[in-house]
C-alpha cells in the first residue's frame, strides 16, 4: 500500500470526524499496489447516513478537510449508504480489491 502511516491515520480520523465513528473506509485502485507509481487516492466510504443531501454536504466537507491535511492531491470518493438503490460495478470492485483502513 502506497500511503504513509500519517496519511492512513489522517484519512481514518477525518472520515470518522465527518461521517461518524461507525463509518468504514477502504483504499482501492493503484495506491494499493506497491510496485505502481503515482495515482490518485481512491476511497470507498460506507456510512449509515440516509439523507442524500446530508451525504453530499458531508462528502464535500471530507474532501476539503483531506485536501487541507494531506496537501494538494487527487482524491476520489465513493459513498455507500443504505438508501441507495443501485450501485455501479466500481463499488463491488472497490470492496473486493480494496484494503480497509
C-alpha positions in Angstrom: 0.0 0.0 0.0 1.4 3.4 -1.0 0.2 5.5 1.8 2.2 6.6 4.8 1.1 5.9 8.3 0.4 9.6 8.7 -1.8 9.6 5.6 -3.7 6.4 6.8 -4.4 7.9 10.2 -5.4 11.2 8.7 -7.9 9.5 6.4 -9.3 7.3 9.2 -9.8 10.1 11.7 -11.1 12.6 9.1 -13.7 10.1 7.8 -14.8 9.4 11.4 -15.0 13.1 12.2 -17.2 13.9 9.3 -19.2 10.7 8.7 -19.3 9.5 12.3 -17.5 6.8 14.2 -19.5 4.0 12.5 -18.2 4.9 9.0 -15.9 2.5 7.3 -13.3 3.4 4.7 -11.4 1.3 2.1 -8.5 2.3 -0.1 -8.7 0.9 -3.6 -7.1 1.5 -7.0 -3.5 2.0 -7.9 -2.5 3.1 -4.4 -2.9 -0.5 -3.0 -0.2 -1.7 -5.4 3.3 -1.2 -4.0 5.0 -1.5 -7.4 3.0 1.2 -9.2 3.8 4.9 -9.1 1.6 8.0 -8.8 -2.1 7.7 -8.9 -4.9 9.4 -7.0 -6.2 8.3 -3.6 -9.4 6.3 -4.3 -11.6 5.8 -1.2 -14.9 4.0 -0.6 -16.8 5.1 2.4 -19.7 3.2 3.9 -22.0 5.3 6.1 -25.3 4.8 7.9 -26.4 8.3 6.8 -29.5 8.0 4.6 -30.2 11.6 3.6 -28.7 12.2 0.2 -28.2 16.0 0.8 -26.5 15.4 4.1 -24.2 12.8 2.4 -23.3 15.3 -0.4 -22.5 18.0 2.1 -20.5 15.6 4.2 -18.6 14.4 1.2 -17.6 17.9 0.3 -16.6 18.6 3.9 -14.5 15.4 3.9 -12.8 16.4 0.6 -11.9 19.9 1.8 -10.5 18.6 5.1 -8.4 15.9 3.4 -7.0 18.4 1.0 -6.1 20.7 3.9 -4.5 17.9 5.9 -2.8 15.9 3.1 -2.0 18.7 0.7 -3.0 19.1 -3.0 -3.7 15.6 -4.1 -6.2 14.0 -6.4 -8.7 12.2 -4.1 -11.7 10.3 -5.4 -14.5 9.3 -3.0 -17.3 6.8 -3.5 -20.0 6.7 -0.8 -22.1 3.7 0.0 -25.3 4.4 2.0 -28.4 2.4 3.0 -31.0 4.3 0.9 -29.1 4.0 -2.4 -30.9 1.6 -4.7 -28.3 0.6 -7.2 -24.5 0.7 -7.3 -22.2 0.8 -10.3 -19.7 -2.1 -10.5 -16.9 0.0 -9.2 -18.4 -0.3 -5.7 -18.1 -4.1 -5.7 -14.6 -3.9 -7.2 -13.5 -1.4 -4.5 -14.7 -3.7 -1.7 -13.3 -6.9 -3.3 -9.8 -5.5 -4.1 -9.6 -2.6 -1.6 -7.9 -2.5 1.8 -10.0 -1.4 4.8 -8.2 1.4 6.6 
